[in-house]
Structures are given as structure tokens and as C-alpha cells.
Amino acid sequence: MIGDRWGVTDSEVARRYPCDALVADPVLQAWRGVRVEAPAERVWAWLRQVRLAPYSYDWVDNLGRRSPRSLVALPEPRVGDPFTSTGGWPQGRVLAVEPGRHLTARIMGAVMSYVVEPQPDGSTRLLLKVVMRGNRLVAAGVCVGDLVMARRQLLNFKRLAEG
């Protein structure tokens, strides 16, 4: 599918993600990834803040409100918590979480898993897989839109964690 991969290796595409166990026979599978020059603990601290705001293009998906640019003391996410907030309104649900390792959530019909992978050199791979059932034409549109938004989100988390 057009736009189904960005920044991931073949081995990262081939691996299992928590979302794979939650969506049988998805019509959309999309993988995104970024190398972050920061330890996994710092990357996780920023990733779990997705509950406060989307961290992509704020003028589009946060109704013009700026996503926080400093770390906030948040408890670890729990199953059932809202996944994110758009313009101050809760969106989606956390479906599975292993603090420091992965966060899996459902939003707008898609299920996504963020995975934090520490690397031997002290850097971190921040991976995202998105899966969805439904109409293939709709999934193709979601895939292209997600590529734009998820790329920005992961690059924002990278910049913030490295800063």
C-alpha cells in the first residue's frame, strides 16, 4: 500500500507488535520508525505524554493548541485511559501498555502500537505500527494521511527527547 512504510527496516516490519493480536486480517498495516539519540527512558517519558496532545501538526489535530514542550509529571498510562487529547477533549482508548516498552491504543477505527527499543549504543528506536479493518479504499486514504501526521509526531518526539 502507498505510504505503508517510513523509517523502518525489513526486520522491524517483520516483527510482531502488540496491535497484531488485537486486529485480525487488517486491510491496513503501516509501519513508522525513527532513531532517537536519547536513552529509552527519556523517549518513553515523551511518548507517554501523547495522552496530553497528539504532538504532530497542532494546527490540524490539536485545534491550534500547542502540544506541551516540557515534561509533565504523569502517572504511567493504564488500560482504559484516554489515548490522547485533541483541543482538550479526550480521544481514543489505551488498550495495552507495558511501561517503558510499548503503548497500544485505538483511535478513529485504527489500532496502533508504539514500541520503544533501546539500542546497544545508547540510542533508541521509536517504532509505530498502525492496523485497521474495513474498506481498502478508506484504509489507503488513512495510510497516506497517517504517514504525514505520524512522521511529524515521531520527529517531534525525537527532537524533544534529544533536546
C-alpha positions in Angstrom: 0.0 0.0 0.0 1.3 3.5 -0.8 2.8 5.1 2.3 2.8 2.0 4.4 6.5 2.3 5.5 8.6 5.2 6.7 11.9 4.9 8.6 11.7 1.2 9.3 13.9 -1.8 8.4 12.6 -5.1 6.9 13.2 -6.7 10.3 11.1 -4.1 12.1 8.3 -4.7 9.6 8.6 -8.5 10.1 8.4 -8.4 13.9 5.3 -8.8 15.9 3.7 -5.7 17.5 1.1 -5.8 20.3 -1.6 -4.4 17.9 -1.2 -7.6 15.8 -3.0 -9.6 18.4 -5.9 -7.2 18.5 -6.9 -6.8 14.8 -7.4 -10.0 12.7 -7.0 -9.7 9.0 -6.3 -5.9 8.8 -6.7 -4.1 5.5 -4.2 -1.5 6.6 -0.8 -2.3 8.1 1.6 0.7 8.3 5.0 1.0 10.0 6.8 4.1 11.0 10.1 4.4 12.9 12.8 6.9 13.9 16.2 6.7 15.6 16.4 8.9 18.7 19.7 9.8 20.2 18.5 9.5 23.7 18.0 6.7 26.2 14.8 4.7 26.1 13.6 6.1 29.5 13.7 9.6 28.1 11.9 8.6 24.9 9.2 6.9 26.9 8.7 10.0 29.1 7.9 12.0 26.0 5.8 9.2 24.3 3.5 8.8 27.3 2.7 12.5 27.0 0.7 11.6 23.9 -2.2 11.4 26.4 -1.9 15.3 26.7 -1.8 16.1 23.0 -1.1 14.5 19.6 2.3 16.1 19.0 2.0 16.2 15.3 0.7 19.2 13.4 -1.0 21.1 16.3 -2.9 23.4 13.9 -4.6 20.4 12.4 -5.1 17.8 15.1 -5.0 19.8 18.3 -7.3 22.7 17.2 -4.3 25.1 17.1 -3.2 24.4 20.7 0.5 23.8 21.1 1.5 20.3 22.4 3.5 20.6 25.7 7.2 21.3 25.2 8.2 20.3 28.7 7.8 17.1 30.5 4.7 16.9 32.8 4.6 14.5 35.8 2.1 12.0 34.6 1.3 8.6 36.0 2.0 5.7 33.7 -0.8 5.0 31.2 -3.3 2.3 32.1 -5.6 0.2 30.0 -8.9 2.1 29.6 -7.2 5.6 29.9 -7.9 8.1 27.1 -5.2 7.7 24.4 -4.7 11.4 23.6 -6.4 14.7 23.7 -7.4 16.9 20.8 -8.2 20.5 21.7 -8.6 19.5 25.3 -11.0 16.7 24.5 -10.1 13.0 25.3 -9.8 10.8 22.2 -9.4 7.0 21.8 -8.5 4.4 24.5 -5.4 2.7 25.7 -5.8 -1.0 25.0 -2.4 -2.4 26.3 0.7 -0.9 27.9 4.0 -2.1 29.2 5.6 1.0 30.8 8.8 1.9 29.2 8.3 -0.6 26.4 5.0 -0.2 24.5 1.7 1.7 24.3 -1.1 0.3 22.3 -4.3 2.3 21.7 -7.4 2.6 19.5 -8.5 5.8 17.9 -10.8 6.5 15.0 -11.1 2.9 14.0 -7.4 2.2 13.9 -5.3 0.4 16.5 -1.7 1.4 16.9 1.3 0.2 18.9 4.2 2.5 19.8 7.3 0.4 20.7 10.4 1.8 22.5 13.5 -0.3 21.6 16.8 0.6 23.4 19.9 0.1 21.2 23.3 -1.1 22.3 24.9 2.3 21.5 22.5 4.1 24.0 20.2 5.4 21.3 16.5 4.3 20.9 14.3 3.1 18.1 10.8 4.5 18.4 8.5 2.3 16.3 4.9 2.7 15.4 2.6 0.2 13.7 -1.0 1.1 12.7 -3.5 -1.6 11.8 -7.1 -1.2 10.7 -10.0 -3.3 9.4 -12.6 -2.1 6.9 -12.7 -0.8 3.4 -9.5 -0.9 1.4 -10.1 2.5 -0.2 -10.6 4.1 3.2 -7.6 2.3 4.5 -5.5 3.7 1.7 -6.5 7.2 2.5 -5.9 6.7 6.2 -2.4 5.3 5.4 -1.3 8.4 3.4 -2.8 10.7 6.0 -1.2 8.8 8.8 2.2 8.9 7.1 2.1 12.7 7.1 0.8 13.0 10.7 2.8 10.1 12.3 6.0 11.2 10.7 5.6 14.7 12.2 4.7 13.1 15.6 7.7 10.8 15.7 10.1 13.6 14.6 8.6 15.8 17.3 9.2 13.1 20.0 12.7 12.6 18.6 13.5 16.4 18.8 12.0 16.7 22.3 13.8 13.6 23.7 17.1 14.7 22.2 16.8 18.3 23.4 
